[in-house]
Amino acid sequence: MSNTQPAPVASEHVELKARKVAFDWQETPLHWVPGDPFTTHTINVLHLLLPAGERWFVHVYQQALPYITDDRLRADVI
């Protein structure tokens, strides 16, 4: 392991902006990982589980919010 520190960055604060995204799936093959239907279906199932995980993160952050005293961190969590 190395003891070197990462190079400093101008700002560690990155503002996240929600965006409305739309995709056209008309030309997507059923098995979109070429020659590997198992991997295709495995990744498809993982994507079905992601929304539940996102809701869990929102729930956890809402519970932690009252305990956050740093204004910048609180704004990031909100």
C-alpha positions in Angstrom: 0.0 0.0 0.0 1.1 3.5 -0.7 1.1 6.4 1.8 0.8 9.0 -0.9 -2.2 11.4 -0.7 -4.4 12.0 -3.8 -3.7 15.3 -5.6 -5.9 18.1 -4.3 -8.8 19.2 -6.4 -10.2 22.7 -6.9 -13.5 21.8 -5.3 -14.9 18.6 -4.0 -18.4 20.0 -4.2 -20.2 18.8 -7.3 -23.7 20.0 -7.8 -26.1 17.2 -8.9 -28.9 18.2 -11.3 -31.8 16.0 -12.1 -32.7 15.6 -15.7 -35.5 14.0 -17.7 -34.1 11.3 -19.9 -35.9 9.3 -22.6 -34.6 6.3 -24.5 -35.8 4.6 -27.7 -35.7 0.9 -27.2 -37.2 -0.1 -30.5 -34.0 -1.4 -32.0 -32.6 -3.1 -28.9 -32.2 -6.8 -29.3 -33.8 -9.1 -26.6 -30.3 -10.3 -25.6 -28.5 -7.1 -25.7 -25.2 -8.5 -24.3 -24.0 -10.2 -27.6 -24.0 -14.0 -27.3 -24.7 -14.0 -23.6 -28.4 -14.2 -22.6 -27.6 -15.1 -19.0 -25.7 -11.9 -18.4 -28.4 -9.9 -20.2 -31.1 -11.3 -17.9 -28.9 -10.9 -14.8 -28.3 -7.2 -15.5 -32.0 -6.7 -16.4 -33.0 -8.1 -12.9 -30.5 -5.9 -11.2 -32.0 -2.9 -12.9 -35.4 -3.9 -11.5 -34.0 -3.8 -8.0 -32.3 -0.4 -8.2 -35.4 1.7 -7.6 -36.0 -0.1 -4.2 -32.4 0.7 -3.3 -32.8 4.3 -4.2 -35.9 4.6 -2.1 -34.0 3.0 0.8 -31.2 5.6 0.4 -33.8 8.4 0.5 -35.3 7.0 3.6 -31.9 6.7 5.4 -30.9 10.3 4.4 -34.2 11.6 5.7 -33.6 9.9 9.0 -30.1 11.2 9.3 -31.0 14.8 8.3 -31.9 16.0 11.8 -28.4 15.0 13.0 -26.4 16.9 10.4 -24.9 20.1 11.8 -22.7 21.1 8.9 -24.7 23.5 6.6 -22.9 22.5 3.4 -23.3 18.7 4.1 -26.9 19.3 5.0 -27.6 21.1 1.7 -25.9 18.2 -0.1 -28.0 15.7 1.6 -31.2 17.6 0.9 
